Amino acid sequence: MDYLLKEAIRKAKNPDLRLNQSEYSELMKWVKISSADGREATNALATAKHYNYQSFSNVWTRDKYDEDKYANMGTADTGGGGCYLTTACMVEKNPNFDDNCYELTILRNFRDDYMTKYHQEDILYYYKVAPRILESIDKLSSRKKIIQNMYNELVIKVISYIERSEFEKAHSYYKEYTSNLEEKYLNNEEDE
């Protein structure tokens, strides 16, 4: 493991330290690599992202793109930055949405612990497909109802499995639900 990655991991795990842009970029590069170093980078970055928003803003100096992306996560109308799990929570809890709400905290812990260890490829796939699914749903007049159903049918169901420590059931249900969303909203996209 090179010095830059080691230093980035060390800083990301400590809420009192700041990552600079190159350290953050190094972590993001390694998150995409399926290796022991990649898993360690993913866990470090996940730790950094668990801080509340005020602390999170102090974890690293973000560039303008990152600032805009996080600023746009503030309302239910703008969505959850490409994450349909976050978007579902935003729509359900609007106007009292908190990025550190119980549901998202449980789902992030599940992602960072169980999914990172056993199904890392599904995490990467989610980041690839989720924004496209949301983009397709956003074009529909029934968008709000679809997102509300997603909260009740996906978020609540997966959390109930996690709370009972039925992690593989949570993963299987999530994966099947995502596959159904992809089939319904992305395959139709190709027909148009």
C-alpha positions, 0 to 999 in steps of 0.5 A: 500500500503506497503512502498516499493511500495509507495517509488518506485512510488514516485521515478518513478514519479520524473526524478531526483530520481533513483529507485534501482533494488528492487523498480523497481522489486516491480513496475513490480510485481504490474504492473501485478496485476489488482488493484488500486495499480497495476494501480498506479504502471503501471502509475508510471513506464510509467511515468519513461519510458517517459523520453528520453533515457539518462534520462531513463537510470538514472531512475533506476539501471538496471541489465545486462539483462535489459542493454542487452535488451535496447542495442538491441533495437538500430537497425531495424534489431534487432527489438523493443524488442518484441513490434511490434509497436516499431519494425514497427516504427524502420523499417519505420524510419530507420536509423533515428529512435528515441524511443521517436518519435511522433508515439510511444509517442502517442501510449504510452500515449494511452496505459498509459491513455485510455488502462490502465483505460479501457482495462488493460487486453489487455495490458498484453495480448499484452506483452504476444503475441507480442514477439511470433508474432515477432519471427514468422515474423522474420523467414519469408523472407518477414519480412521487407514488413510485418513490413512496412505494419504493420506500414501503416495499424496498427500504422498510422490507430490507431494514426488517431483514437487517434488524433480524440479522437476516443479511442474505435475505436482505441482500437477495430481496434488494437485488431482486427489487433492483432487477425489477426496477431495471427491467421496468424502467430501463428496458422501456428506455431502450424501446423509446 
